[in-house]
Amino acid sequence: MSSTPRAVLEGGPADLLDRVVTITPPGTEIRVQHNGGYEHFEATPRLQDTAEGPLRVYAWTYRTSIAE
């Protein structure tokens, strides 16, 4: 098992393929670049069993656009 902090993403766009991501740095929010914007996820108290072991679940909260 890796010592790099990882998390499971829940919710958000259906075409967001990477649902297990590295957390840099670990915290309460994750921002993922996707289709010209950012999907924002917040930590929940839940853990999910994965092939990498139990990981914190981060739930989708909102989307922002990237300014051009």
TIVO-2410 file (N, C-alpha, C; in nm, 3 decimals):
# residues 68
REC num residu      c1      c2      c3 atome chaine
REC   1      M   0.085  -0.119   0.000     N      A
REC   1      M   0.000   0.000   0.000    CA      A
REC   1      M   0.089   0.125   0.000     C      A
REC   2      S   0.050   0.225  -0.076     N      A
REC   2      S   0.127   0.349  -0.090    CA      A
REC   2      S   0.108   0.438   0.033     C      A
REC   3      S   0.212   0.517   0.064     N      A
REC   3      S   0.200   0.613   0.175    CA      A
REC   3      S   0.149   0.747   0.125     C      A
REC   4      T   0.129   0.763  -0.007     N      A
REC   4      T   0.076   0.886  -0.064    CA      A
REC   4      T  -0.071   0.897  -0.029     C      A
REC   5      P  -0.115   1.009   0.028     N      A
REC   5      P  -0.258   1.023   0.063    CA      A
REC   5      P  -0.346   1.016  -0.061     C      A
REC   6      R  -0.450   0.934  -0.055     N      A
REC   6      R  -0.542   0.916  -0.166    CA      A
REC   6      R  -0.684   0.929  -0.113     C      A
REC   7      A  -0.779   0.954  -0.203     N      A
REC   7      A  -0.920   0.971  -0.166    CA      A
REC   7      A  -1.009   0.918  -0.277     C      A
REC   8      V  -1.134   0.888  -0.241     N      A
REC   8      V  -1.236   0.845  -0.336    CA      A
REC   8      V  -1.330   0.963  -0.359     C      A
REC   9      L  -1.357   0.995  -0.487     N      A
REC   9      L  -1.449   1.103  -0.521    CA      A
REC   9      L  -1.588   1.047  -0.545     C      A
REC  10      E  -1.687   1.113  -0.488     N      A
REC  10      E  -1.826   1.069  -0.498    CA      A
REC  10      E  -1.910   1.182  -0.554     C      A
REC  11      G  -1.994   1.152  -0.654     N      A
REC  11      G  -2.079   1.253  -0.714    CA      A
REC  11      G  -2.007   1.330  -0.822     C      A
REC  12      G  -2.066   1.442  -0.863     N      A
REC  12      G  -2.007   1.521  -0.970    CA      A
REC  12      G  -2.045   1.466  -1.105     C      A
REC  13      P  -1.977   1.511  -1.210     N      A
REC  13      P  -2.011   1.470  -1.345    CA      A
REC  13      P  -1.991   1.320  -1.368     C      A
REC  14      A  -2.081   1.260  -1.443     N      A
REC  14      A  -2.073   1.117  -1.473    CA      A
REC  14      A  -1.951   1.083  -1.556     C      A
REC  15      D  -1.901   1.179  -1.636     N      A
REC  15      D  -1.785   1.151  -1.721    CA      A
REC  15      D  -1.651   1.178  -1.653     C      A
REC  16      L  -1.653   1.205  -1.523     N      A
REC  16      L  -1.529   1.218  -1.446    CA      A
REC  16      L  -1.480   1.078  -1.416     C      A
REC  17      L  -1.378   1.034  -1.488     N      A
REC  17      L  -1.336   0.895  -1.483    CA      A
REC  17      L  -1.249   0.860  -1.363     C      A
REC  18      D  -1.158   0.948  -1.324     N      A
REC  18      D  -1.069   0.917  -1.212    CA      A
REC  18      D  -1.141   0.941  -1.080     C      A
REC  19      R  -1.181   0.833  -1.016     N      A
REC  19      R  -1.255   0.844  -0.891    CA      A
REC  19      R  -1.169   0.819  -0.767     C      A
REC  20      V  -1.046   0.771  -0.788     N      A
REC  20      V  -0.949   0.760  -0.678    CA      A
REC  20      V  -0.834   0.851  -0.716     C      A
REC  21      V  -0.810   0.953  -0.633     N      A
REC  21      V  -0.712   1.056  -0.665    CA      A
REC  21      V  -0.614   1.077  -0.551     C      A
REC  22      T  -0.499   1.134  -0.586     N      A
REC  22      T  -0.400   1.173  -0.485    CA      A
REC  22      T  -0.442   1.306  -0.424     C      A
REC  23      I  -0.425   1.319  -0.295     N      A
REC  23      I  -0.459   1.442  -0.224    CA      A
REC  23      I  -0.329   1.517  -0.197     C      A
REC  24      T  -0.317   1.638  -0.249     N      A
REC  24      T  -0.196   1.718  -0.229    CA      A
REC  24      T  -0.233   1.860  -0.195     C      A
REC  25      P  -0.206   1.911  -0.079     N      A
REC  25      P  -0.180   1.837   0.044    CA      A
REC  25      P  -0.312   1.785   0.100     C      A
REC  26      P  -0.307   1.690   0.192     N      A
REC  26      P  -0.431   1.641   0.252    CA      A
REC  26      P  -0.505   1.755   0.321     C      A
REC  27      G  -0.634   1.758   0.305     N      A
REC  27      G  -0.714   1.864   0.368    CA      A
REC  27      G  -0.861   1.831   0.361     C      A
REC  28      T  -0.943   1.934   0.371     N      A
REC  28      T  -1.088   1.912   0.371    CA      A
REC  28      T  -1.150   1.932   0.235     C      A
REC  29      E  -1.075   1.989   0.138     N      A
REC  29      E  -1.130   2.013   0.004    CA      A
REC  29      E  -1.034   1.962  -0.103     C      A
REC  30      I  -1.092   1.917  -0.214     N      A
REC  30      I  -1.016   1.876  -0.333    CA      A
REC  30      I  -1.077   1.950  -0.450     C      A
REC  31      R  -0.991   1.998  -0.541     N      A
REC  31      R  -1.036   2.064  -0.664    CA      A
REC  31      R  -0.976   1.987  -0.781     C      A
REC  32      V  -1.063   1.939  -0.872     N      A
REC  32      V  -1.020   1.858  -0.986    CA      A
REC  32      V  -1.053   1.933  -1.115     C      A
REC  33      Q  -0.951   1.955  -1.200     N      A
REC  33      Q  -0.976   2.021  -1.329    CA      A
REC  33      Q  -1.049   1.924  -1.421     C      A
REC  34      H  -1.157   1.975  -1.484     N      A
REC  34      H  -1.240   1.887  -1.569    CA      A
REC  34      H  -1.323   1.971  -1.665     C      A
REC  35      N  -1.310   1.944  -1.795     N      A
REC  35      N  -1.393   2.008  -1.899    CA      A
REC  35      N  -1.402   2.160  -1.886     C      A
REC  36      G  -1.290   2.227  -1.879     N      A
REC  36      G  -1.288   2.373  -1.875    CA      A
REC  36      G  -1.328   2.435  -1.743     C      A
REC  37      G  -1.326   2.358  -1.638     N      A
REC  37      G  -1.360   2.411  -1.507    CA      A
REC  37      G  -1.298   2.325  -1.397     C      A
REC  38      Y  -1.343   2.349  -1.277     N      A
REC  38      Y  -1.298   2.271  -1.162    CA      A
REC  38      Y  -1.419   2.212  -1.091     C      A
REC  39      E  -1.408   2.085  -1.056     N      A
REC  39      E  -1.507   2.019  -0.973    CA      A
REC  39      E  -1.453   2.022  -0.831     C      A
REC  40      H  -1.537   2.063  -0.737     N      A
REC  40      H  -1.495   2.078  -0.597    CA      A
REC  40      H  -1.559   1.967  -0.513     C      A
REC  41      F  -1.478   1.907  -0.428     N      A
REC  41      F  -1.521   1.797  -0.342    CA      A
REC  41      F  -1.479   1.829  -0.198     C      A
REC  42      E  -1.563   1.792  -0.103     N      A
REC  42      E  -1.531   1.812   0.039    CA      A
REC  42      E  -1.527   1.679   0.111     C      A
REC  43      A  -1.438   1.670   0.211     N      A
REC  43      A  -1.420   1.548   0.288    CA      A
REC  43      A  -1.547   1.514   0.365     C      A
REC  44      T  -1.577   1.386   0.371     N      A
REC  44      T  -1.686   1.335   0.454    CA      A
REC  44      T  -1.622   1.252   0.566     C      A
REC  45      P  -1.698   1.212   0.665     N      A
REC  45      P  -1.641   1.126   0.769    CA      A
REC  45      P  -1.632   0.979   0.726     C      A
REC  46      R  -1.682   0.948   0.606     N      A
REC  46      R  -1.689   0.809   0.561    CA      A
REC  46      R  -1.560   0.761   0.496     C      A
REC  47      L  -1.535   0.632   0.509     N      A
REC  47      L  -1.426   0.564   0.441    CA      A
REC  47      L  -1.487   0.462   0.345     C      A
REC  48      Q  -1.417   0.436   0.234     N      A
REC  48      Q  -1.463   0.334   0.140    CA      A
REC  48      Q  -1.351   0.233   0.121     C      A
REC  49      D  -1.385   0.104   0.125     N      A
REC  49      D  -1.286   0.000   0.100    CA      A
REC  49      D  -1.252  -0.001  -0.048     C      A
REC  50      T  -1.123   0.001  -0.080     N      A
REC  50      T  -1.075  -0.002  -0.218    CA      A
REC  50      T  -0.962  -0.104  -0.226     C      A
REC  51      A  -0.913  -0.125  -0.348     N      A
REC  51      A  -0.798  -0.213  -0.366    CA      A
REC  51      A  -0.674  -0.158  -0.294     C      A
REC  52      E  -0.674  -0.028  -0.268     N      A
REC  52      E  -0.563   0.037  -0.197    CA      A
REC  52      E  -0.584   0.039  -0.045     C      A
REC  53      G  -0.694  -0.019   0.000     N      A
REC  53      G  -0.729  -0.014   0.142    CA      A
REC  53      G  -0.839   0.090   0.163     C      A
REC  54      P  -0.877   0.114   0.289     N      A
REC  54      P  -0.982   0.213   0.315    CA      A
REC  54      P  -0.934   0.355   0.284     C      A
REC  55      L  -1.015   0.429   0.206     N      A
REC  55      L  -0.981   0.567   0.171    CA      A
REC  55      L  -1.095   0.660   0.210     C      A
REC  56      R  -1.060   0.784   0.246     N      A
REC  56      R  -1.159   0.886   0.279    CA      A
REC  56      R  -1.243   0.916   0.156     C      A
REC  57      V  -1.374   0.935   0.175     N      A
REC  57      V  -1.465   0.972   0.067    CA      A
REC  57      V  -1.481   1.124   0.067     C      A
REC  58      Y  -1.466   1.183  -0.051     N      A
REC  58      Y  -1.489   1.326  -0.071    CA      A
REC  58      Y  -1.611   1.340  -0.161     C      A
REC  59      A  -1.710   1.416  -0.118     N      A
REC  59      A  -1.836   1.434  -0.191    CA      A
REC  59      A  -1.833   1.562  -0.273     C      A
REC  60      W  -1.887   1.555  -0.395     N      A
REC  60      W  -1.894   1.670  -0.484    CA      A
REC  60      W  -1.980   1.779  -0.422     C      A
REC  61      T  -1.936   1.906  -0.433     N      A
REC  61      T  -2.013   2.016  -0.376    CA      A
REC  61      T  -2.054   2.120  -0.481     C      A
REC  62      Y  -1.963   2.155  -0.573     N      A
REC  62      Y  -1.998   2.254  -0.675    CA      A
REC  62      Y  -1.891   2.256  -0.784     C      A
REC  63      R  -1.919   2.334  -0.891     N      A
REC  63      R  -1.829   2.348  -1.005    CA      A
REC  63      R  -1.799   2.496  -1.027     C      A
REC  64      T  -1.675   2.528  -1.065     N      A
REC  64      T  -1.639   2.663  -1.105    CA      A
REC  64      T  -1.577   2.657  -1.245     C      A
REC  65      S  -1.584   2.768  -1.318     N      A
REC  65      S  -1.527   2.776  -1.451    CA      A
REC  65      S  -1.385   2.832  -1.444     C      A
REC  66      I  -1.305   2.796  -1.543     N      A
REC  66      I  -1.170   2.851  -1.554    CA      A
REC  66      I  -1.181   2.975  -1.644     C      A
REC  67      A  -1.135   3.088  -1.594     N      A
REC  67      A  -1.139   3.213  -1.672    CA      A
REC  67      A  -1.046   3.203  -1.790     C      A
REC  68      E  -1.091   3.253  -1.904     N      A
REC  68      E  -1.008   3.250  -2.025    CA      A
REC  68      E  -0.951   3.385  -2.053     C      A
***
